[in-house]
Amino acid sequence: MIRYTPGGTLAHRLDARSKLLFQFGFALAAFASPTPRWLAATAVVAGLTLVASRTSPVTVVRTYWFVFVLLFSGPALDLVALSPPRLTPGRAVAPTLDVGRVALVLFVGAAYVRTTPIRETRATIQRYVPGKPGRLLGVGVALTARFLPVLRRDLLATRTAMRARLGGQRPVTDRLGRLGRVGLARAFERADHLTLALRARCFSWQPTPPTFRFTPADAVVSLAGVGLAAAGLAVTLGLWP
């Protein structure tokens, strides 16, 4: 699962603000045009991002495999014509280009998650979204990022225990029902423990933020994000072919 991993890569040394700005610009550029040439250009940018953060694309696919299956199931269905039964590759080209843009955004987002501490993300959100909405959003992002891996481990442990007790021989609906019930019970139990832990640690809405350092490398990445956003808007508005 993709999570923050300490390291010394260029992406690890960047400020969270510049990385968020780059993500925003890349998303605008990725969705600006579905043409193959434009998609190839954004794919190169996404590839450089993975290299700079030393994020394996295989790990990203394994983490978001269900999302990728949903994304590419549409083009796969368009590939087959039923009357008469035949393959129609031409019909699948446009949907594949459309979902490819979403996949590229996922890759860049995974690089951000792997190289940015949750504490910095929360502090950045609370700094630029004013008032209680910003604090609530920052806390929500931080707790979600910490809570989901724990729930995933619980579900995997439950599934392993079911298999050890020959649960794999039960019907699929029965296995899903048992896994769902146990998963919900564990989620509520974890939530109760989290509430108690936050109270015991005198949880604060305004903790001491980390020290932000905007380096020349951050300036270059921020300019790249602004350039991507400007290019995306220019293509969307028809100002750039």
C-alpha positions as CSV (number, residue, x, y, z in Angstrom):
1,M,0.0,0.0,0.0
2,I,1.3,3.5,-0.9
3,R,2.1,5.4,2.3
4,Y,4.7,7.9,3.4
5,T,8.2,6.4,3.4
6,P,11.2,8.5,4.7
7,G,13.9,9.0,2.1
8,G,16.4,11.3,0.6
9,T,15.1,11.7,-2.9
10,L,14.5,15.1,-4.5
11,A,10.8,14.8,-4.0
12,H,11.3,14.1,-0.3
13,R,13.2,17.3,0.1
14,L,10.6,19.5,-1.5
15,D,8.1,21.6,0.4
16,A,4.6,20.2,0.6
17,R,3.2,23.4,-0.9
18,S,5.2,23.1,-4.1
19,K,4.2,19.5,-4.5
20,L,0.5,20.3,-4.0
21,L,0.8,23.1,-6.6
22,F,2.5,20.8,-9.0
23,Q,-0.3,18.2,-8.5
24,F,-2.9,20.8,-9.2
25,G,-1.2,22.0,-12.4
26,F,-0.7,18.4,-13.6
27,A,-4.3,17.5,-13.1
28,L,-5.4,20.5,-15.1
29,A,-3.0,19.6,-17.9
30,A,-3.9,15.9,-17.9
31,F,-7.6,16.7,-18.4
32,A,-7.1,19.5,-20.9
33,S,-7.0,17.3,-24.0
34,P,-7.6,13.5,-24.8
35,T,-5.4,13.5,-27.9
36,P,-2.6,10.8,-28.0
37,R,0.2,13.3,-28.3
38,W,-1.0,15.3,-25.3
39,L,-1.5,12.2,-23.3
40,A,2.0,11.0,-24.2
41,A,3.5,14.4,-23.0
42,T,1.7,14.2,-19.7
43,A,2.8,10.5,-19.3
44,V,6.4,11.6,-19.7
45,V,5.8,14.2,-16.9
46,A,4.2,11.5,-14.7
47,G,7.1,9.2,-15.4
48,L,9.6,11.8,-14.3
49,T,7.7,12.4,-11.2
50,L,7.8,8.7,-10.3
51,V,11.6,8.6,-11.0
52,A,12.2,11.7,-8.8
53,S,10.3,10.1,-5.9
54,R,11.5,6.6,-6.6
55,T,8.0,5.3,-6.7
56,S,7.5,2.0,-8.4
57,P,4.6,2.0,-10.9
58,V,4.0,-1.6,-10.2
59,T,3.4,-0.7,-6.5
60,V,0.9,2.0,-7.6
61,V,-1.0,-0.5,-9.8
62,R,-1.1,-3.1,-7.0
63,T,-2.3,-0.5,-4.5
64,Y,-5.0,0.9,-6.8
65,W,-5.8,-2.2,-8.8
66,F,-9.5,-2.1,-8.1
67,V,-9.6,1.5,-9.4
68,F,-7.7,0.6,-12.5
69,V,-10.1,-2.4,-13.1
70,L,-13.1,-0.1,-12.9
71,L,-11.4,2.5,-15.1
72,F,-10.4,0.2,-17.9
73,S,-13.5,-2.0,-17.8
74,G,-15.4,0.6,-20.0
75,P,-12.8,0.5,-22.8
76,A,-12.7,-3.3,-22.6
77,L,-16.5,-3.5,-23.1
78,D,-16.3,-1.0,-26.0
79,L,-13.7,-3.3,-27.6
80,V,-16.3,-6.0,-28.2
81,A,-19.3,-5.6,-30.5
82,L,-22.2,-8.1,-29.9
83,S,-24.1,-7.8,-33.1
84,P,-22.4,-9.4,-35.0
85,P,-19.8,-10.6,-32.4
86,R,-16.5,-9.0,-33.3
87,L,-13.6,-6.9,-32.0
88,T,-13.8,-3.2,-32.7
89,P,-10.5,-1.6,-31.6
90,G,-11.5,1.8,-33.0
91,R,-14.4,2.2,-30.6
92,A,-12.1,1.6,-27.6
93,V,-9.4,4.2,-28.5
94,A,-11.3,7.3,-27.2
95,P,-12.4,5.7,-23.9
96,T,-8.9,4.4,-23.3
97,L,-7.4,7.9,-23.7
98,D,-10.0,9.3,-21.4
99,V,-9.4,6.9,-18.5
100,G,-5.6,7.1,-19.2
101,R,-5.7,10.7,-17.9
102,V,-7.2,9.6,-14.6
103,A,-4.5,6.9,-14.3
104,L,-1.7,9.4,-14.7
105,V,-3.2,11.6,-12.0
106,L,-3.3,8.6,-9.7
107,F,0.4,8.0,-10.4
108,V,1.4,11.5,-9.5
109,G,-0.8,11.5,-6.4
110,A,0.9,8.3,-5.3
111,A,4.3,9.9,-5.6
112,Y,3.1,12.8,-3.4
113,V,1.7,10.4,-0.7
114,R,4.9,8.4,-0.6
115,T,7.2,11.5,-0.2
116,T,5.1,13.8,2.0
117,P,4.6,13.4,5.8
118,I,0.9,13.5,6.8
119,R,1.8,16.3,9.3
120,E,3.0,18.6,6.5
121,T,-0.1,18.0,4.4
122,R,-2.3,18.8,7.4
123,A,-0.4,21.9,8.2
124,T,-0.5,23.1,4.6
125,I,-4.3,22.6,4.4
126,Q,-4.9,24.4,7.6
127,R,-2.6,27.3,6.6
128,Y,-4.3,28.1,3.3
129,V,-8.0,27.1,4.1
130,P,-9.1,29.6,6.7
131,G,-11.1,29.0,9.8
132,K,-12.6,25.9,11.2
133,P,-13.3,24.4,7.7
134,G,-9.5,24.3,7.1
135,R,-8.8,22.8,10.5
136,L,-11.6,20.2,10.0
137,L,-10.3,19.3,6.5
138,G,-6.7,19.1,7.7
139,V,-7.6,16.8,10.6
140,G,-9.8,14.7,8.3
141,V,-7.0,14.2,5.8
142,A,-4.6,13.3,8.5
143,L,-6.8,10.8,10.3
144,T,-7.9,9.2,7.0
145,A,-4.3,8.7,5.9
146,R,-3.5,7.0,9.2
147,F,-6.8,5.1,9.6
148,L,-7.1,3.4,6.3
149,P,-3.9,1.3,6.4
150,V,-5.0,0.0,9.8
151,L,-8.4,-1.0,8.5
152,R,-6.8,-2.7,5.5
153,R,-4.6,-4.7,7.8
154,D,-7.6,-5.8,9.8
155,L,-9.5,-6.9,6.7
156,L,-6.4,-8.9,5.4
157,A,-6.0,-10.5,8.8
158,T,-9.7,-11.5,8.8
159,R,-9.5,-12.9,5.3
160,T,-6.4,-14.9,6.3
161,A,-8.1,-16.3,9.3
162,M,-11.1,-17.3,7.2
163,R,-8.9,-19.1,4.8
164,A,-7.1,-21.0,7.6
165,R,-10.5,-22.2,8.8
166,L,-11.5,-23.4,5.3
167,G,-13.7,-20.3,4.8
168,G,-12.7,-20.3,1.1
169,Q,-15.1,-23.3,0.6
170,R,-18.1,-21.2,1.6
171,P,-20.2,-19.3,-1.0
172,V,-18.9,-15.9,-2.1
173,T,-21.9,-14.1,-0.7
174,D,-21.4,-15.7,2.7
175,R,-17.7,-14.8,2.7
176,L,-18.4,-11.2,1.7
177,G,-21.1,-10.9,4.4
178,R,-18.8,-12.3,7.1
179,L,-15.9,-10.1,6.0
180,G,-18.1,-7.0,5.9
181,R,-19.6,-7.6,9.4
182,V,-16.2,-8.2,10.9
183,G,-14.7,-5.2,9.1
184,L,-17.4,-2.9,10.3
185,A,-17.1,-4.2,13.9
186,R,-13.3,-3.7,13.7
187,A,-13.7,-0.2,12.2
188,F,-16.1,1.0,15.0
189,E,-13.7,-0.6,17.6
190,R,-10.7,1.2,16.1
191,A,-12.7,4.5,16.0
192,D,-13.5,4.2,19.8
193,H,-9.8,3.5,20.5
194,L,-8.8,6.5,18.4
195,T,-11.2,8.8,20.2
196,L,-9.8,7.7,23.6
197,A,-6.2,8.1,22.4
198,L,-6.9,11.6,21.1
199,R,-8.5,12.6,24.4
200,A,-5.6,11.1,26.4
201,R,-3.1,13.1,24.3
202,C,-5.1,16.4,24.7
203,F,-5.8,16.6,21.0
204,S,-5.4,20.1,19.6
205,W,-7.1,21.8,16.7
206,Q,-4.0,24.0,16.2
207,P,-0.9,22.0,16.8
208,T,2.6,23.4,16.3
209,P,3.1,23.4,12.6
210,P,6.3,22.0,11.0
211,T,8.9,24.4,9.7
212,F,8.4,25.2,6.0
213,R,11.4,25.8,3.8
214,F,10.9,27.1,0.3
215,T,14.1,26.3,-1.6
216,P,15.2,27.0,-5.2
217,A,14.1,23.5,-6.1
218,D,10.6,24.3,-4.7
219,A,10.5,27.4,-6.9
220,V,11.3,25.3,-10.0
221,V,8.6,22.7,-9.1
222,S,6.1,25.5,-8.4
223,L,6.8,27.2,-11.7
224,A,6.4,23.8,-13.4
225,G,3.0,23.4,-11.8
226,V,2.0,26.9,-12.9
227,G,3.2,26.2,-16.4
228,L,1.3,22.9,-16.6
229,A,-1.9,24.7,-15.3
230,A,-1.4,27.5,-17.9
231,A,-0.9,25.0,-20.7
232,G,-3.9,23.0,-19.7
233,L,-6.1,26.1,-19.6
234,A,-4.7,27.3,-23.0
235,V,-5.6,24.0,-24.6
236,T,-9.0,23.9,-23.0
237,L,-9.8,27.4,-24.2
238,G,-8.5,26.6,-27.7
239,L,-5.6,29.1,-27.4
240,W,-2.9,26.4,-28.0
241,P,-3.3,23.6,-30.6
